[in-house]
Amino acid sequence: MPEGPSIFILKELITPLFKGKKVIKVFGNAKIDMSQLKGQKIIDIRCWGKQLLIFTKVATIRIHLLMFGSYSIDENKKPTRSLRLALVVSNHAVYFYTCSVRLLPADVNTLYDWQADVLSDEWDPIKASKKLKAIPKTMICDALLDQQIFSGVGNIIKNEVLYRIKLHPENQIEYIPASKLSAVIKEARNYSFDFLKWKKEFSLKKHWLAHTKKTCLRCNLPITKKYCGKTKRRTFFCSGCQVRYN
């Protein structure tokens, strides 16, 4: 599943091509009323974590690439059965495949907490801290994947953040020292920007320290692979240097 930085890159790619342009053609097999989009001007394009939002006066198109979704610009590269939505403007087209497409109200401010997006200028670490403290029994590996707290954080970011700050993924929030909890919040944002930079450089995998690794770079012990927490997402960690508090 593409994480927040990948969707941020998508937003940066299509905004100069589509913002302010009128949709002259729309098609695909998404179960939405596409007729209302034809002829509409694209007012803005934003992302909230893993979701791409395309704004018009009548509706907001929400794209979520899920586990296997993808997109292409100016060239339809996949079979018709995979094409969920295509938006065509005067001189460009964008195609979204094997993804979730929904139409939301034109004004989505009541639906999204923009301060929860780790890449947003509106990101609020104090608010994130309050949300974490409100769920003391939750494992930190689950909390990092909670999009209402850390919108945009996915499994890779989760694993790398916890390795960076030497925190065991199965720690319950109530037992984590305040300094470590602050480090989680700080590094969730820091690593997301590092992810964004490395993704643009096509060097992301070269910088992984824990994700998919076999041996800990700090203490030379085997990296544990486990499906942790309620989310049961693949987690890589070192039981030697990533501390568990209880």
N, C-alpha and C positions, 0 to 999 in steps of 0.2 A: 504494500500500500504506500503510495507516495506520501511523504511527510510534508509538513508545512512549508519548508524552504523550496521544495520542488513545485508546489502550487504557486508560491511567490514568483518563481522564475517564469511560470506559465503566464501569470498576470502581467509581468514586465514585457513578455514577448508580444502579447496580443493587444495590450492597451494602445500603443501608438498606431496600430493598424485598424482598430475597430472603434475606439472611443470617438463619439461624435458622428459616426457613420450611420446611415439608415439601412436596416435589414431588408434586402430585396428578395431574398429567398431563404426559406427555412424548411428542412426536411429531416427525416430519420424515423426510427421506430420507437422512440420514447413515448410513453403513454401520457402525453400532455396535449393541451390545446395549442397547437403551433400556429393556428390561423391568427391568433391575437398578436403574435410577434412580428408578422410580416408588415413591413412599412414603418415599424417603430425605430426610433433613433436610440442607439446605445449611449446612454447618458454617462455611465461610469462603469469601471470594472475594479472589483476589490477581491481580496481573499480574506477568509476567516479560518485560520488554521488550515485544515485539509480541504476546505470548500472554496470553490471559485464562484463568485457572484457577479453576474452581468445584469446591470440595471437598465430598465426602460421605464417609460412613464406609466405603463399599464401593469408591469410585472417585473419581478426579479428572477432571473434564471439561476438556479443553483445546480452546480456540477460537482459531483463527488466521484472521484475515480475508483473508489473501493479498492479491492485487492489487485485487479488485473486491468483496470481502465487505462486508456491512453488517448493521445490526441495527435493531430497533425495540422499543419497550416499550409493552405494553398494547394494541397494535393490529397485526394482521397486514397489512402493507402491500404484500406482493409475491406473485406467483403461487406456487402450491404447488410447482412444479418447482424454484424457487429456495430453498425453505425447507429448510435442513439440520437445524435443531434448534429446537424450541420447548419451553420449560420453563414450566409453569404452577404457581403456588402459590395460596394461598387468595384473594388479591385482586389479583394481578398476573401478568403473563406477559411473557417476553422471547423474541424471535424472532431467529434468526441465519440470514442468507442468503448463498449463494454463498461459503462459507467451508470451512475444514478443521475437522472435529470428530473428536477422538480421545478414547478413554478410557484414562487412565493409572492406575497404582496409587494407592491412597489416600494413601500417603506418597511424595511426589515429591522429598524433600530430596536424594536421591542423584542426581537427574536435573538439578537446577538449581543453578547457582552464583549465589546471591542477591546476592553481592558484585559481580557483573558488571552488575547493573541500574543504569543511570545515574540513575534517579529514586528508587532505594531508599535508605532510611536506612542500609542495610548496605553501600552502595557503597564499594569500596576502591580508591582511586587508585593505591596502591603495587602492588597486585596487577595492575592494568591495565598499569602500567609494565613489570612483569616479563614479562607476556604479550607486549607489543609487542617488547621486546628479544629475545624468543625467536624472532621471525620477521623477522630483519634484511633479508631480500630482498623483503619484501612492500611494495607501494605503500601509502602512508598512506590513499589513497582506498578501498582494499580493507579495510584494517585497521579503519577507522572503521565499516564495515558488518559486521564480524565480530561476531556476536551473543554469542559466548563472551567477548569483550573488552568490547564496548560494547552490552550488551543494551538495545534500545529505540531506538538510533540508526538512522535511515533516511537516504534520499537527500537530503532537504531539510536535515536537521541536518548531514549530512556537508558539503554545499556551503557552508552558512552558517558553520560552524565554521572551515573552511579559509580562507574569505575573511576572517573576523574576525581571524585570527592571521597573515594574509599568508603562507600556506604553499601551495605548488603541490601539487596533488593527486597528481602522478606521482612525488613524492619517495619513494625507498626509505627505509625506517625507519633503516637503518644510517648514512645520510648526514645525517639530521636532527639538528641540535644538541640537546643535552639540554634546554636551556631551551624550545626550540620543542616538543619532545615532551611536556614537562610542560604546555605551553600547550594542546596538543591534548586531553590528558586533562582538564584543568580546564574548558576551554570546551565539551567534549562534554556535561558535566553542566550547566554554566551555561546553555548554549543550550537544552538540553532543558527546563529549568524556565521559560525565557523562552517557548519554544514552548507549553508548557502554559498559561501565563498568557494569551498572545495567542489561543490556541485557544478558551479559555473566554470571551474578550472578542469573539470572531469577527473578530479583526483580524490574524490571522497573516500573510496575504499582504502587508499594508501594511508589514510590517517586514522583508520579504526584501531583502537587499542584493545578493546574487549570483544566487540561484536564479531561473531564467527571465529574468534581466535581459539587456539589450543593451549597456549601457555601464557601465564602472567608475565608481563614485561618487567614488573617490579620485584617479584619474589620467586620467579621461575617455577611456580607451582602450576598444576594443570588448571585451566579455566573450566569451570563447571557450566554445563548446558542444562537448563531446567525450564519447565513451563510453570512459571510462578504465578501466585496470586489468583484472584477470581477471573482475571482476564485470560489466564493460561497462555500468555504470549511467550515466545521463545526468548529466554533470558540467558545472557552470558555474564559470569561474574567469577571473581576469585575469592574463595572462602578464607584465604590467608590474610589479605590486606583490606578487604572490604568488610568493615566492622559490623557486627550484629549486636544491637543493644536490647537488653531485656531485664 
